[in-house]
Amino acid sequence: MGTSTQQHPLETVFDMLLADLRTRGIACSEPTGPITDPAFIALLTETYAMAPHEYPADAPLDVPASQP
């Protein structure tokens, strides 16, 4: 078994994310509840969001079609 000095896996993940944000020059204070902090979640979404440059014509979109 592990010792009491081991980090929880989520703590390791958030430490890595915070280190990467700082390396990118993005100012961020350490959130007290990173899983539920809306500002931190928005920052991660903005920083790491990926989208294709173009969509095939037959690709489904997550946006419902407008009703006439």
Secondary structure, DSSP 8 states (H G I E B T S, - for coil): ---TT---HHHHHHHHHHHHHHHTT------SSTTT-HHHHHHHHHHH----S---TT---SS-----
